[in-house]
């Protein structure tokens, strides 16, 4: 078993997590994208969405948006792409994550604490929720191995590139954002991501 084998039923039953719906970013403000991001998405969006692959959506939509966030925040956090997050193999909390965000500078090995994960899916956000929640829980376990760098909240996001769904994990409770965000209003997506980053910037 691995992260990709988890659905919502599995995260409830195997990880004992409670799921609730909540508005996570009702107070966040939209942030206009840079000229670079606008030009990049104008070039890549149609190709990525029509390609039908998670890899294309990850590389040509998600990665540029995360790089935009890195630029906005003066590279004060690290982006890891395609890294394994092995938290508890016996419970199936193992496998590759599309994007992991952690405090500090990028390094050759995954550094903690992890504060957010982003999972790209081909065409169905709902099918990726369980996988992303399991990854968030795995990140929580990995963070626990370093008691000096604890954080209370871990965020997640499942995206098709076109639609973005955010999640939040605090202890054993997962909040699934009741709002949906779409790439044609990328300024709202950037605003949500900045709201997440702002929680940690004072300590990064």
C-alpha positions, 0 to 999 in steps of 0.5 A: 500500500502507498499514498496513492491507494488511499481514498477518503474511506481509508483516511477515516478508517486507517488513519482515524482522521475526521473530515469537515468542510470549511472555508479556509481562505475567506479573508485572503486577498487576490494577488495579481500574477507577474508578467512572466507567469501570465506569459508562461501560462498563456503559452503552456495552459492549453497544451498542459490541459489537452495533453491528458497527463498529470506530468504535463499539468504538474510541470507546465501549470503547477510548477510555474505557479509555485515558482511565482510564490518562491519569487514573491517570498524571496526564496524563503521556502523550499520546493521539492518535486517528485520526492519520496515521503516515507513516513510509515511503510507498514501503514502505507504512508510511503511514496512519491509526492508531486510537490512538497513545500518546507521551511528553509533553503532547498537542499539535495535531501528533503528537509523538515519541517514540511508545511504543505503538499501539492498533488496534480491529478489528470482530471478528477480532484475528488479522486486525489483527496484521499491521497493528498490527505494521506501525504499530509498525515505522513508529513505530520509524522515526518515532522514529529521526528524533529521536535525542535521544528514542530508546526501545528498545521499542514496544508495540502492542495489537489489540482487538475491544473484548471481546478484547485482544491485546498485542505488543512490538517490540524492534529486528527482533523482535516478541513476540506475547503468548501470554496473552489478555485480555477486557473482563469482566476489565478490571482485567487490561487496565488492569494490562497498560497500566499495566505499559507506561506504567510503563516510561516514566513516569520519563522522561516 
